[in-house]
Amino acid sequence: MADTSQSSASALQISLVGGGLASSGTASATNDGTTESISGNTNPPLAVLGGQNVISAGVLGQYVRAYNDGTSAACAGVLGSGGAITIGPGGACTVTPGAEVTLTLGTNGLATIDLVADAIYSECTATSSPSATGTATLVNARIVSTVLGVPTTLLSLPANPAPNTGLSVPGLLNLTLNGQSSSGVGQLTVTALDLSALGGSLASVVIGLSSCGANAVAPPIPVIPLAGAPVALGLGALAAGTGGFLVSRRRRAGRS
């Protein structure tokens, strides 16, 4: 038996005030030690988000792998049109940014507030040792206010933020970058960007949710299968009995 593994990924979740939700869904991978099973759409179209007006163009990626050596990997996020995201050798995310992707977060007076980036994604890997690691990457990401067609950058987002980095645009937005949480050793969930809007119809946007582990070490296999144990014991008893019979015959021969 080989080690088991698991992972999951979700590219984008949009929550609206009043309970509306638009989601790219979740892709999941499991391996029972011999066979990898993947469910869900790893490259969903924007149409799965329904009639929301937050994002109108771009690429959603939510890729997962689960190997029979006890390792697993996931990467998830949003890229501009023409971009690509997948899992390369060793479980690392391979990302090719495309055009800019724009998520419209709402309005503030005459200003339209947008999240603009080339790519925003998270990735994680886990092993059965057990261990788990994860990171988030934001390529040319920023919060932009546009008034009468003139854009102004309100906040530039770091490309490789430290775990659980908190930022804000006072009175407008609260953000957590590279959010990391774990339910135990060998398991890790990474969120590239979690944004909460202050006011308006948009409640939150979650981009790039990747989860890896916990993966399990396969139990050892006995040298002698349990089904063969009675046979082995029987042969041992027979050998012992034969030895006793020979000794007895020798003793009798010595008396005569």
Salt bridges, closest charged atoms under 4 A:
GLU36 OE2 - ARG65 NE 2.89
GLU100 OE2 - ARG142 NH2 2.60
